[in-house]
Amino acid sequence: MDLLGLKLADLLPKIPFLNISILELMEIDANVLRQRIKDTLKQHGQAFLDALSAFLPLPIYFGLSIPSFEINAMIKAIYNMCTSGLMESVTNLIDQVLNKLKINAVLILPKLPTLKELQTIIMQTVKSKAEALAGQVMDAFTNEFEAIHHAMHVLKMDINTIFAMIQFASLPVIKFPSPFYPDFSCLAFELREAMQMYMQAIMMAIMEKIVSFVKAVLNILNIQFPSICIDIPDNPNGTEYF
């Protein structure tokens, strides 16, 4: 930003309806954020949900209405939206810096799948597996919940097995613990958690590629990535670094 003569606050877009930037989102108190989202949802309803729909699967929970859980899902969607927007902004900035410094290098990143693409591939993956086992062509699923329900009750496959079969070009396979929740079982809830966690994991994989590129190619800018130190009392070593 300094090299290009830009200001970070001017670059980052506002979150729809909340009218706050990523920087403000990082600083806001969690309880204040929850209340602001509740108020915004009450005021704008479906329009607010539609603004988040690229990162918030709708309906949030098939056949369930759990307002407190739904607010949490919206918060996760907002963070995913911000992460995606930040990656796009950073990538554009890197291209500008490479051009300004006349560095002959290109940042090539895998394409981030959309939520709609993830929903489609979940249905296609289960359909293909079902056809392979049954030896016959079956009708397409109406939605991803129907597909996962079929996988669990007919194919005897859990959510984690299905997601481990999903592969997008140049992106890692994402695996979850099995069972997803050891002491809790709710298909509608687990599916949504898995979908949002999957998108988060994929974005983090792409972000790691961006960080590696900056360290390797733009080290002349002396960019330092801070470590986050988290004290873990049960750890015999006391502290872990990330």
N, C-alpha and C positions, 0 to 999 in steps of 0.2 A: 504494500500500500504506500509506504514511504517513497519507494523508488518511482512509482507511477504518479506520485503527487495526489493521491486520493485519500478520502476519509472513510474509514470503515462504517461509521454510523450512516453515512449517505448511501453506501452501497447495499446494505442489507434491507430487503423488503419487509414490509409490515405483515404480520399474521392476519389473515382475513377476519374481520369483525372484531377481533381483540385489539387491533390497532397498536400492537407492540412489536418491537423487533426481536431478533434472536438474542441480542445483548441484554435487552430488558427481560426476556424470558429466563435467561440464566440467573438474573439477579432477584427476580420476584420470589416472595415467600410462597411455599407450596400450597398452604391453606388459602392464601389470597388468590392464587391462580385457580384453584378449584372453584372458589366462589365466583370468580369472574366468568369462568366457563359456564357455571350453572346459570348465572344471570344472562349471559349472552344466548344460551340455548333457550331460556324462557322467553327472551325478547324476540329472537329471530327464528327459532324453531328449525324447520327443515332446511332453510336457506343456509344456516350455519353448518349443518351436517353435510350438505352438498358441497360446501366450500372445502371440506376436509376429505371428501369422498375418494380422492386419489390415494389417500393413506389410511382411510377409515372404512373398513368393510361395512357395507350396509345391506340388510339390517345388521345392527351390531351383534345381536345374539338371536339366532333363529328360535322363535317360540318362547323367548324369555324377555322379561322386562325387569332389569336390575339397575335402577338409576345410578347408584353409587359406583357400580362396576363400569357402567357406560361412561361416566365422567372420566374414570381412569383410562379407558380405551381412547377417549378423545384426546387426553393429555399425551398419550403415547403417539397418537396420530400427528399431533402438533409437533412433537419433537422429531418425528420421522420427516415431516414436511420441512422443518428447519434444516435438518441434516442434509436432505436432498438438495435444497436450495443453496446451502453453504458449499456443498461439493461443486455445484455448477459454477458458483461465483469464483471459488478458488481456482478451478480449472481454467476459467477465462482469464483470471489474473496471471496465472503461470504462463499462459500463451503470450500475453502482452509483455511479461518480463523477459521471456526468451527472445522475443522479437527486439525489444529495446536493447538487450545486452548482446544481440547478434550471436546467440548460442544455438548451434546446430543440433538441436535435440527436440524430440516430439513426445509429449505425454499422451500415451494411448491407453485409454481405460475401457474396460468391458462395459457394455450397455447395462444400465440399471433397469431391471425388469419393473414393469408397472404392477400395481395391485391387480388390475384386470388380467394381466398376463399370468400372474400367479394363480388367480382363481381358475383361469382356463386350463392351465397345465395340471392343476390338482384334479380337475374333472377328467382330463385326457389320460392322466397317469392311471387313475383308478379304472377307467373304462378299458384301457389297453390291458391292464392286469386281469380284469374280469373276463375279457374276451379270450385271453391266452389260456386261462384256466378252464373256461367253459367250452372253448372251441367254436364259438358262434358270435356273430355281430350283435351287439346290444344297442338299445337307444341311448342317445346322449343324455347326460344328467342335466337337470334343470339348474342346479347351483352346486357350489362346492360342499355345502352341508350334506346334501343328498348323496354326493359322491363318497364323502368320508363315512357317512352312516352305512352305506353299502359295503365299504371296505371293512368296517369293523364287524358288522353283523353277518355278512355273507362270506367275505374273503378271510375273515378272522385276522385282519391286519390292523394295527393301531396307528394313530396319527403320526407317531415318530417314524414308523416304517415307511409310510407314504411320503413324508417330507424328505426322507433320506434317499428316495428314488428320484426326486426332482433335480434337474440339472439345467442350468442356463449356460450358454457359451462363455467360456473363460472365467466362470465364477465357481467358487467352491461348493461342495455338497454340504448342506447344513444338517447337523444331527442334533436331536434333542434327547434328554434323558428318557428312559422308559422304565416305569410308567411316567407320564408327563407330570402328574401330581401324585405322590405316593398315597396320600390319605384323602383324596378328593377325586370325584369323577363326574364331569358334566360335559358332554360332547360339544354343545354349543359354545360354552365358555373356553374349553381347551382349544378348539379350532381357531377361535379368534386370537387367543394368546399366541398360538403357534404361528399364525400368519403375520402378526405384528412383530414377533421376535425374529421370524425369518427375514423380514424386510430390514430390520435393524442389523442383523448379522451380515447380510449382503452389503449394506451400505458401509459397515465397518471394514469389510474386506476391501472395498474400493478405496476407502479412506486410507487404509494401510498402504495401498499402492501409490497414492498421492504423496504421503509422507516419505516413502522410500525414494520416490523420484526427486523430491525437494532435497533430501539429504544427499543424494548421489550427484545431482546435476546443478542444483542451485546453492551448493554449500558456500559459494563465494559471497553470498548475501549474509552469511553468519547467522542463519535462522536457528534458533534453539527451541526444541520442543520440550516443555517442562515435564518432569515425572510427577506422578500423583502418588503420594505416600499414604497408605491406609494402615492404621494400627489394628492388628487382628490378635486379640488377647489369647485365643486358644492356640495360636501358632507358637510352637516352641522357640522359634527364632524371633518372635515378637513383632516383626514388621515385614511387610511385603511391598515391593515396588513394581509399578506398572508404567 
